[in-house]
Amino acid sequence: MASLRGTQQPELSKKLYKIIKSENHAIGAYEAAARERQGIAQQLSEWGEATGDETVSEISDKLGVLLAEIAEQEDIYAQGLEEYRGVLKQIRNTESSVQPSRDHKAKVSDEIAKLKYKEPQSTKIVQLEQELVRAEAQSLVAEAQLSNITRQKFKEAYDLNFAATIERAEKQIILAKHARRLLNLIDDTPIVPGDTHPAFAEVEAARQVLNDAESDLQGYRLDVEPITSNSGHLGMGAMPGTIPTGTDAAEPSSTVNHAPSSRSVSGEEQRYAETPYPVTEAETVERQDPVQKEVPTAI
């Protein structure tokens, strides 16, 4: 069915349709990776307990918590990509809406050319030329709308994409650094047969590592260079709107603000409401196979 829908796309929107479809597969891969990593975190904790080694059991349990949180960042990243993908859909829908005006103008031009060749004295040529003038006027408006929407949403989409990538990377770096602190709590001094390792004396230190990781995540703020936008006065129909009374025409460019922590797919629905081009009903259905959260105790 997906392949059939791809062939039914207007020529103008086929390439972006493929990108959006490919991104959908990539998002599914990140969600699957999150589920796998969460499962591995649980298995690590269970394995450590089964070793009968108090130190290994304690550290593996704490590492399982951090690994589960690292996996959670993959899931949050997938949500950010879904929001970015939703913005790309607005460009694609605009491309689809512009295709008919292009086709109509081309059709009228072809009819005029055929009549001039077969019946150069036909009175219908005048009517078609008038129709071509109207079609060209409509096409000019449609092409301007497409250009405006494409540039605005292209910047917005990839702003979301790269901000989500940075947030995921920075949070996972925080968690990985704390995980390495846990490894230093393991005394790996070799013993001879008959000896035993001393009792694990770093319980409080291991617990403090988790507390520090939780504190760092709670205090995390996304700090990226803002992406400027001059589309703040874009009015209805994706055309330049009237600058409100009392505002300065030289008003600074607006910027896209990012949430300091996670993102939600609901942001995509909000942007759908803002665009003058509707999203198809099938695209508003939430993604299937939601991630099941069965992980060790969260930080």
C-alpha positions in Angstrom: 0.0 0.0 0.0 2.8 2.4 0.8 4.4 1.8 -2.6 1.0 2.4 -4.3 0.6 5.7 -2.4 4.1 6.7 -3.6 3.1 6.2 -7.2 0.0 8.3 -6.7 1.8 11.3 -5.4 1.9 14.4 -7.7 5.2 14.6 -9.6 6.2 17.8 -7.7 6.0 16.1 -4.3 7.4 12.6 -5.1 10.9 13.3 -3.9 10.0 14.8 -0.6 7.4 12.0 -0.1 10.3 9.5 -0.4 12.4 11.4 2.2 9.4 11.5 4.6 8.8 7.8 4.1 12.5 7.0 4.7 12.5 9.1 7.8 9.6 7.1 9.1 11.6 3.9 8.8 14.6 5.5 10.5 12.4 6.7 13.4 11.1 3.1 13.8 14.7 1.9 13.9 15.5 4.4 16.8 12.4 3.2 18.6 13.4 -0.4 18.2 17.0 0.4 19.4 15.5 2.0 22.5 13.5 -1.1 23.3 16.5 -3.3 22.7 18.8 -1.2 24.9 16.3 -1.1 27.7 16.0 -4.9 27.5 19.8 -5.2 27.7 19.9 -2.9 30.7 17.5 -5.2 32.5 19.5 -8.3 31.5 22.7 -6.8 32.8 21.2 -6.1 36.2 19.9 -9.7 36.3 23.2 -11.2 35.3 25.1 -9.2 37.9 22.8 -10.5 40.6 23.3 -14.0 39.4 27.1 -13.8 39.7 27.0 -14.0 43.4 29.6 -11.2 43.5 28.4 -8.4 45.7 30.5 -5.8 43.9 29.5 -6.9 40.4 25.9 -7.2 41.5 25.8 -3.7 43.0 27.6 -2.0 40.1 25.7 -3.8 37.3 22.4 -2.8 38.9 23.4 0.8 38.9 24.8 0.6 35.4 21.5 -1.0 34.3 19.7 2.1 35.5 22.0 4.5 33.6 21.9 2.3 30.4 18.1 2.3 30.6 18.2 6.1 30.8 20.5 6.2 27.8 18.0 4.1 25.9 15.2 6.5 26.9 17.1 9.3 25.2 16.8 7.3 21.9 13.1 7.2 22.3 12.9 10.9 23.1 15.1 11.5 20.0 12.6 9.5 17.9 9.8 11.8 19.1 11.9 14.8 18.0 12.4 13.3 14.6 8.7 12.7 14.3 8.0 16.3 15.0 10.6 17.3 12.3 9.0 14.9 9.9 5.6 16.5 10.5 7.0 19.8 9.4 8.4 18.3 6.2 4.9 17.0 5.5 3.6 20.6 5.3 6.1 21.3 2.5 5.0 18.1 0.7 1.3 19.0 1.1 2.0 22.5 -0.3 3.8 20.9 -3.3 0.8 18.7 -3.9 -1.5 21.7 -3.8 0.6 23.5 -6.4 0.8 20.7 -8.9 -2.8 21.2 -10.2 -2.1 24.8 -11.2 1.1 23.8 -13.0 -0.8 21.0 -14.8 -3.7 23.3 -15.8 -1.3 25.9 -17.2 0.6 23.3 -19.2 -2.7 21.8 -20.5 -4.0 25.1 -21.7 -0.7 25.9 -23.4 -0.7 22.6 -25.1 -4.3 23.1 -26.4 -3.3 26.5 -27.8 -0.3 25.1 -29.6 -2.4 22.3 -31.1 -5.1 24.6 -32.3 -2.6 27.1 -33.8 -1.1 24.2 -35.7 -4.4 22.5 -36.9 -6.9 25.4 -36.9 -5.0 28.7 -36.9 -8.2 30.7 -37.5 -10.2 29.0 -34.7 -12.0 31.5 -32.5 -11.4 29.2 -29.6 -7.7 30.3 -29.6 -8.7 33.7 -28.1 -10.7 32.0 -25.4 -7.9 29.7 -24.5 -5.4 32.6 -24.5 -7.6 34.4 -22.0 -7.8 31.2 -19.9 -4.0 30.9 -20.1 -3.6 34.4 -18.7 -5.8 33.5 -15.7 -3.9 30.2 -15.3 -0.6 32.0 -15.3 -1.9 34.5 -12.7 -3.1 31.6 -10.5 0.2 29.8 -11.0 2.2 32.9 -9.9 0.3 33.0 -6.6 0.7 29.2 -6.1 4.5 29.3 -6.8 5.0 32.2 -4.4 3.1 30.3 -1.7 5.2 27.2 -2.4 8.5 29.2 -2.2 7.4 30.9 1.1 6.3 27.7 2.8 9.3 25.7 1.5 11.9 28.1 2.9 10.1 28.7 6.2 9.3 25.0 6.9 12.7 23.7 5.6 14.5 25.9 8.2 12.0 24.9 10.9 12.2 21.2 10.2 15.9 20.9 10.3 16.2 23.2 13.2 14.1 20.7 15.1 16.1 17.8 13.7 19.6 19.0 14.7 18.5 20.4 18.1 17.1 17.0 18.9 20.3 15.4 17.8 22.4 17.7 20.0 20.1 17.2 23.0 20.3 13.4 22.7 24.1 13.4 22.3 24.7 15.7 25.2 22.4 13.8 27.6 23.9 10.5 26.6 27.4 12.0 27.2 26.3 13.0 30.7 25.0 9.5 31.5 28.0 7.7 30.0 30.5 9.8 32.0 28.7 8.9 35.3 28.6 5.3 34.2 32.4 5.4 33.9 32.6 6.7 37.5 30.8 3.5 38.6 33.4 1.3 36.9 36.1 2.9 39.1 34.3 1.6 42.2 35.1 -2.0 41.2 38.2 -3.3 43.0 39.7 -5.7 40.3 42.8 -6.6 42.3 43.6 -10.2 41.5 43.3 -12.8 44.3 44.9 -16.2 44.8 42.9 -19.4 45.2 41.3 -19.6 48.6 41.2 -15.8 49.1 38.1 -13.6 48.7 37.6 -10.0 47.7 36.8 -7.7 50.6 33.1 -6.7 51.1 31.9 -3.9 48.8 32.4 -0.7 50.7 31.3 1.8 48.0 27.5 1.5 48.3 27.0 5.1 49.2 29.4 6.2 46.5 27.5 4.2 43.9 24.2 5.7 45.0 25.8 9.2 44.8 26.7 8.6 41.2 23.0 8.0 40.4 22.0 11.1 42.3 24.6 13.1 40.5 23.4 11.8 37.1 19.8 12.6 38.0 20.8 16.1 39.1 22.7 16.8 35.9 19.8 15.6 33.8 17.3 17.8 35.7 19.6 20.8 35.4 20.3 20.2 31.7 19.3 23.0 29.3 19.7 22.8 25.6 22.1 25.6 24.5 22.3 25.9 20.7 22.8 28.8 18.3 19.2 30.0 17.4 18.0 29.7 13.9 16.6 33.0 12.8 13.4 33.4 10.8 12.0 36.4 8.8 8.7 34.7 8.3 7.0 36.2 11.3 4.7 38.4 9.1 3.7 35.6 6.8 -0.1 36.1 6.5 -3.0 33.9 5.3 -2.4 31.9 2.2 1.4 31.8 2.9 1.8 35.4 1.5 3.4 38.4 3.2 1.0 39.8 5.7 0.4 43.3 6.9 2.8 44.5 9.7 0.6 45.2 12.8 0.2 48.8 13.7 2.8 50.1 16.1 5.5 47.6 15.1 8.7 48.5 13.4 9.3 47.1 9.9 12.9 46.5 10.9 11.9 44.2 13.7 14.6 41.6 14.5 14.2 38.2 13.0 12.3 35.7 15.2 13.9 32.5 16.4 12.6 29.0 17.0 12.7 28.2 20.7 13.4 24.6 21.9 12.1 22.9 25.0 14.9 22.3 27.5 14.2 18.6 27.9 12.1 16.2 25.9 9.7 16.9 23.0 6.3 15.5 22.2 4.7 14.5 19.0 1.8 16.8 20.0 3.9 19.6 18.7 3.5 18.2 15.2 -0.3 18.5 15.6 0.1 22.1 16.7 2.0 23.0 13.6 -0.6 21.3 11.4 -3.1 23.7 12.8 -0.9 26.6 11.9 -0.4 25.8 8.3 -2.9 26.9 5.6 -2.5 23.5 3.9 -4.3 20.5 5.5 -2.6 17.3 6.4 -4.3 14.2 5.2 -6.3 12.2 7.7 -4.1 9.2 7.4 -1.1 11.2 8.5 -2.7 12.4 11.7 -2.9 8.8 13.0 -0.4 8.2 15.7 2.5 5.9 15.0 1.9 2.2 15.7 3.8 -0.1 18.0 4.5 2.3 20.9 7.6 1.7 22.9 6.9 -0.4 26.0 8.6 0.9 29.0 9.8 -2.2 31.0 13.1 -1.0 32.4 14.9 -0.8 35.7 13.9 1.9 38.0 14.3 5.3 36.3 16.8 7.8 37.6 
